[in-house]
Amino acid sequence: MIREPAVAGQFYPASAQELKSMIKGMVDEKAHKEDVIGYYAPHAGFVYSGSVVGAVVSRVNFKDTCVILGPSHTGAGAPFSILTEGTWRTPLGDVEIDSELAKSILANCSHLKEDRLAHLQEHSIEVQLPFIQYFKPDIKIVPITLSHTNAAVYKDIGLAIAKAIKDTGKQVVMVASGDMNHYESQKTTHTKDRQAIESILKLDAQQLLERVREFNISMCGYGTAACLIYAAKELGPVTTELVKYQTSGDVTKDLDAVVGYAGILFKRLKESPQVRLARETVESYVKRGEVPHLKTIPPEMKGKAGVFVSLHKGDELRGCIGTIEPDEPNIAQEIIRNAVQSSTQDPRFSPVTPEELPELIYSVDVLTEPEAVKSEKDLDPKKYGAIVEAGWRRGLLLPDLEGVDTVKHQLEICRMKAGIGPEEKVKLYRFEVKRYT
């Protein structure tokens, strides 16, 4: 099947030369390219939203394939439709469907159906293609259209896409096509879009859907954004950036009935080797009860040291276990041991569940050997961790923790953790940490 362009000459020029010239004026060819999991971009006529799309795609290091999620405006065909074979044509040339990846996604998801009709007149995917072709003419795509549904369905589709990407080993950029609030005043649209954009930037798909209902935000791309969020967190770690926002009113100067457009990057978060090992350990142990078996030890983890592995979920601590002095033959094994314990044996929390894994944020602290100090004057809660010791009881607190700004407060927490009374005599120790995120 060759899917002919449905909106060439309407949403964008039908002439290849004119189209390429128009896109050239909307992109920054000198922009630094980034390794992204995906992006969210509008799909209106290029004259209205093209500068937002251009700003986003200028930053994207495109891979072999784009999975493009577009909301269904026509209502035709299956409500959740994928094409696994064929070619999409634009004035800039033909784009082949990545059949291997598409069929893997379809096999992983009971909600998606192979359906041609849903794609024939739908513009939300089509208008993304010329911008992608401008930078990557030989791109392959997987086109998916989505109707309105609930969070559970969007999550299933997003996770199916992530699993297929992992299973096939494909190098993929996901594209969520969607406009923001429709046909209200500039002021109202700014207010409503701010609510939705905030949820997307926080990678909170459930909150996004709740705010769309609560604030009556008429964005057509909330489903595609939700799927991208679920998939990106599974493929993560990921961080987000709002690259550009504007409305049609910024172009037409008619501010009474505008449409909002947002361009958001989902960037692959760079991890230190220490944090990557902690994350891979937790994910492997929670999912399969296994820990990584390292064939080689990275040079930076060959020494011996005490290590703390901390897990956070949002702004809240989700687990923190560590060793003051090393118990394992190297730092790598120390990280593996404490990552398992932080996720499953911290007595303050229930064990981490598989569903929580995409939400977790990791940090690894590698400790210097504790040194005894004579008095509290030798401590500094921002620079040094502290240890208080009374007999066999010992309490420790890491340095540079939010809300711990004085030595007094630091030592109070240490005493409390060890069950040492405020009047008991203690030995004091300090240590430094190298914190990896």
C-alpha positions in Angstrom: 0.0 0.0 0.0 1.1 3.5 -0.8 -0.6 6.0 1.5 -0.9 9.2 -0.5 -0.7 12.6 1.2 -4.1 13.8 2.4 -3.4 17.4 3.4 -0.5 18.4 1.1 -1.4 21.8 -0.4 -3.5 22.6 2.7 -1.5 22.1 5.9 1.8 22.5 4.0 3.0 23.1 0.4 2.4 20.4 -2.1 5.6 21.4 -4.0 8.7 19.7 -2.7 10.8 22.8 -3.4 8.4 25.1 -1.6 8.0 22.7 1.3 11.7 22.3 1.8 12.2 26.0 1.6 9.4 26.6 4.2 10.9 24.0 6.6 14.4 25.5 6.2 13.1 28.8 7.5 11.6 27.1 10.6 14.5 24.9 11.8 17.9 25.6 13.2 20.4 23.4 11.3 23.2 24.4 13.7 21.4 23.3 16.8 23.1 20.7 19.0 21.6 17.3 18.4 20.6 15.3 21.4 19.9 11.6 22.2 16.2 11.6 22.8 13.6 8.9 23.5 10.9 11.0 21.9 9.2 14.3 21.6 5.8 15.9 21.6 5.0 18.3 18.8 1.9 19.9 17.2 0.2 19.0 13.9 -1.5 22.2 12.7 -0.9 24.0 9.5 2.8 24.8 9.2 2.2 28.5 9.1 0.7 28.3 12.6 2.7 25.6 14.4 5.6 24.9 12.1 8.1 27.0 14.1 7.3 24.9 17.3 7.9 21.7 15.4 11.0 23.1 13.8 12.5 24.1 17.2 12.0 20.6 18.5 13.2 18.5 15.6 16.3 20.7 15.2 17.5 19.2 18.5 16.7 15.6 17.7 19.4 13.1 16.7 17.1 10.9 14.6 17.7 7.2 14.6 16.6 4.5 12.1 12.8 4.6 12.9 10.2 6.9 14.3 7.1 5.5 16.0 4.6 8.2 15.4 1.4 8.4 17.6 -1.4 10.6 16.2 -4.8 11.3 17.7 -7.7 10.3 15.4 -9.7 13.3 14.2 -11.8 11.5 11.6 -13.2 8.7 13.7 -12.8 6.3 10.8 -11.5 2.8 11.2 -10.4 1.0 14.3 -10.1 3.2 17.4 -6.5 2.1 18.0 -4.9 1.5 14.6 -1.5 0.5 13.4 -0.1 -0.1 10.0 2.6 -2.8 9.7 3.3 -2.7 5.9 3.4 -0.2 3.1 4.8 3.3 2.3 3.7 6.8 3.2 4.3 9.4 0.5 4.9 13.1 1.0 6.2 15.8 -1.5 9.7 15.0 -0.1 9.6 11.4 -1.0 8.4 8.0 0.2 8.7 6.7 3.8 8.7 3.0 4.4 7.0 1.4 7.3 9.3 -0.5 9.6 7.4 -3.8 9.4 9.6 -5.7 11.9 9.0 -3.2 14.7 5.4 -2.6 13.8 4.5 -6.3 13.8 6.3 -6.7 17.2 4.3 -3.8 18.6 1.0 -5.3 17.3 1.9 -8.7 18.8 2.5 -7.2 22.2 -0.7 -5.2 22.4 -4.3 -6.5 22.3 -5.7 -3.0 21.9 -4.1 -2.2 18.5 -5.6 -3.4 15.3 -4.2 -3.4 11.8 -6.4 -0.9 10.0 -5.9 1.1 6.8 -9.0 3.2 6.9 -8.1 5.0 10.1 -5.0 6.5 8.4 -6.2 7.4 4.9 -7.5 11.0 5.7 -5.9 11.5 9.2 -3.4 14.4 9.2 -1.9 14.2 12.7 0.8 11.7 11.6 1.3 13.0 8.0 2.2 16.5 9.0 5.1 15.3 11.2 6.8 13.5 8.3 8.2 16.4 6.2 10.1 17.8 9.2 11.6 14.4 10.0 12.4 13.8 6.3 14.2 17.1 6.2 16.8 15.9 8.7 16.6 12.1 8.0 15.4 11.3 4.4 15.7 7.6 4.8 13.7 7.4 8.0 11.3 4.4 8.6 8.1 4.9 10.6 5.5 3.0 12.5 2.2 4.9 12.3 -0.3 4.5 15.1 -3.6 6.4 15.6 -5.4 6.7 19.0 -8.9 7.5 20.0 -10.0 8.8 23.4 -9.8 6.2 26.2 -8.5 5.7 29.7 -5.1 5.6 31.3 -5.0 1.8 31.5 -5.3 1.5 27.7 -2.7 4.2 27.0 -0.3 2.6 29.4 -0.7 -0.8 27.8 0.0 0.7 24.4 3.0 2.6 25.6 4.5 -0.4 27.4 3.9 -2.6 24.3 5.8 -0.1 22.2 8.7 0.0 24.7 8.8 -3.8 24.9 8.9 -4.1 21.1 11.8 -1.5 20.9 13.7 -3.6 23.5 12.9 -6.9 21.9 13.9 -5.8 18.4 16.9 -3.8 19.5 15.8 -1.0 17.1 17.1 2.5 17.4 13.9 4.5 17.7 12.6 8.0 18.3 9.0 8.2 19.4 6.8 11.1 18.3 3.6 12.1 20.1 1.6 14.3 17.7 -0.8 16.7 19.4 -2.1 20.3 19.7 -3.0 21.9 23.0 -6.2 23.8 24.0 -8.5 24.7 21.2 -10.5 27.9 20.3 -10.5 29.8 23.6 -8.9 33.2 24.4 -5.2 33.5 24.6 -5.4 34.1 28.3 -7.6 31.0 29.0 -5.5 28.8 26.7 -2.3 29.9 28.4 -3.8 29.0 31.8 -5.1 25.6 30.7 -2.1 24.6 28.7 0.2 25.4 31.6 -1.6 22.7 33.6 -1.2 20.1 30.9 2.4 21.0 30.1 3.4 20.8 33.8 2.0 17.2 34.0 3.9 16.2 30.8 7.1 17.7 32.1 6.7 15.8 35.3 6.1 12.6 33.3 2.8 12.1 35.2 0.4 10.6 32.6 -2.4 10.0 35.2 -2.3 13.6 36.4 -2.4 14.8 32.8 -5.6 12.9 32.1 -7.1 14.1 35.3 -6.3 17.7 34.6 -7.7 17.5 31.1 -11.0 16.4 32.6 -10.8 18.8 35.6 -9.9 21.9 33.7 -11.8 21.0 30.5 -8.6 21.2 28.4 -9.5 20.6 24.8 -6.1 19.3 23.7 -6.3 16.5 21.1 -2.9 15.0 22.0 -3.3 14.0 25.6 -3.6 10.3 24.6 -0.4 10.4 22.5 1.4 12.3 25.3 0.3 9.7 27.9 1.5 6.8 25.7 4.9 8.5 25.2 5.2 9.1 28.9 4.5 5.5 29.8 6.9 4.2 27.0 9.7 6.7 27.8 9.7 5.8 31.5 10.0 2.2 30.6 12.9 2.9 28.2 14.4 5.5 30.6 15.9 7.0 32.6 14.4 10.2 31.0 14.1 13.9 31.6 11.9 16.4 29.8 12.4 19.9 28.4 9.8 22.4 27.1 11.6 23.7 24.0 8.9 26.1 22.7 5.3 27.1 23.3 3.1 29.5 21.4 -0.5 29.8 20.1 -2.0 30.5 16.7 -2.8 33.9 18.1 0.9 34.7 18.2 0.8 34.3 14.4 -2.6 35.7 13.4 -2.8 38.3 16.2 -6.4 37.2 16.8 -6.3 36.4 20.5 -10.0 35.6 21.0 -10.0 32.0 19.7 -6.6 30.4 19.6 -5.0 27.0 19.6 -2.0 26.2 21.8 1.2 24.4 20.5 3.9 22.9 22.7 7.2 21.3 21.7 8.6 19.0 24.4 11.7 16.8 24.3 11.9 13.5 26.2 15.7 13.3 26.6 17.6 10.2 27.6 19.1 11.0 31.0 22.8 10.4 31.3 23.7 8.1 34.2 27.0 7.5 36.0 28.2 3.9 35.8 27.5 3.5 39.5 23.9 4.6 39.2 23.3 2.5 36.1 24.6 -0.5 38.0 22.3 0.3 41.0 19.3 0.7 38.7 19.9 -2.4 36.7 20.4 -4.4 39.9 17.1 -3.2 41.4 15.2 -3.8 38.1 16.6 -7.3 37.7 16.0 -8.3 41.3 12.5 -6.9 41.6 11.4 -8.4 38.3 13.2 -11.7 38.3 14.9 -12.2 41.7 18.3 -12.1 40.0 21.3 -9.8 40.3 23.8 -8.8 37.6 26.8 -11.0 37.2 29.7 -8.7 36.1 32.2 -10.2 33.7 34.5 -7.3 34.2 34.7 -4.7 37.0 34.9 -1.1 35.7 38.1 0.6 36.8 36.3 3.2 38.9 34.6 0.5 40.9 37.6 -1.8 41.6 38.5 -0.4 45.0 36.8 -1.0 48.3 34.6 1.5 50.1 31.4 1.9 52.1 28.5 2.6 49.8 24.9 3.9 50.3 22.3 3.4 47.6 19.3 5.7 47.8 16.0 5.4 46.0 13.5 8.3 45.6 10.0 8.3 44.2 9.3 11.9 43.2 10.4 14.0 46.1 9.9 11.2 48.7 12.5 8.7 49.9 11.7 5.2 48.9 14.7 3.3 50.3 18.2 3.9 51.6 20.6 1.2 52.8 24.4 1.3 53.0 27.6 0.2 54.5 29.8 2.4 56.5 32.8 0.2 55.9 33.1 -2.2 52.9 31.8 -5.8 53.2 32.4 -6.8 49.6 35.6 -7.2 47.6 34.9 -4.2 45.4 32.7 -1.1 45.1 30.6 -2.7 42.3 29.6 -5.7 44.5 29.0 -3.2 47.3 26.6 -1.3 45.1 24.8 -4.5 44.0 24.3 -5.7 47.6 23.0 -2.4 48.9 20.8 -1.8 45.9 19.0 -5.0 46.6 18.7 -4.2 50.3 17.5 -0.6 49.6 14.7 -1.8 47.4 13.6 -4.8 49.4 14.8 -4.7 53.0 14.6 -1.1 54.2 12.4 -1.6 57.3 10.8 1.8 56.8 9.2 0.8 53.5 7.5 -2.1 51.8 9.5 -3.8 49.1 9.6 -2.0 45.7 7.1 -3.5 43.2 7.7 -3.9 39.5 5.0 -1.2 38.8 7.1 1.3 40.7 10.4 0.8 38.8 9.8 3.4 36.1 9.2 6.0 38.9 12.4 5.5 40.8 15.3 8.0 41.0 18.6 6.6 42.1 21.8 8.0 43.8 24.9 6.2 45.0 27.2 7.6 47.7 30.7 6.2 47.9 32.2 6.9 51.4 35.7 7.7 52.5 37.0 5.9 55.5 35.5 7.5 58.7 37.9 9.5 60.8 37.5 10.3 64.5 37.0 13.9 65.4 37.5 15.6 68.8 34.4 17.9 68.8 31.4 19.1 66.9 33.5 22.0 65.6 35.2 19.6 63.2 31.8 18.8 61.6 30.1 20.4 58.7 26.7 18.9 57.6 27.2 20.1 54.0 30.7 18.7 53.6 30.9 15.8 56.0 28.7 12.9 56.9 28.5 12.2 60.6 28.7 9.1 62.8 27.9 9.0 66.5 28.9 5.9 68.5 28.0 4.7 72.0 29.2 1.2 72.7 27.7 -1.1 70.0 25.1 1.5 68.9 26.1 3.6 65.9 24.1 6.2 63.9 25.1 7.7 60.6 23.8 10.5 58.4 25.0 11.3 54.9 26.1 14.9 54.1 24.4 17.6 52.1 20.8 16.5 52.8 17.9 18.8 52.2 16.7 20.3 55.5 19.8 19.4 57.5 21.6 22.7 57.8 23.3 22.6 61.2 25.6 20.2 63.1 23.2 20.1 65.9 20.4 18.8 63.7 22.7 16.4 62.0 23.8 14.8 65.3 20.2 14.7 66.6 19.2 12.6 63.7 22.2 10.3 64.1 21.4 9.8 67.8 17.8 9.1 67.0 18.6 6.5 64.4 20.9 4.7 66.8 18.7 5.0 69.8 21.3 7.1 71.7 19.9 9.5 74.2 20.6 13.3 74.0 22.7 13.2 77.2 24.7 10.1 76.5 28.4 10.5 75.7 29.4 9.5 72.2 32.4 9.2 69.9 32.2 11.4 66.8 33.4 10.5 63.3 33.2 12.2 60.0 33.5 11.1 56.4 33.1 12.5 52.9 31.2 11.0 50.0 31.4 11.1 46.3 27.7 11.3 45.2 26.7 9.8 41.8 23.4 10.5 40.1 
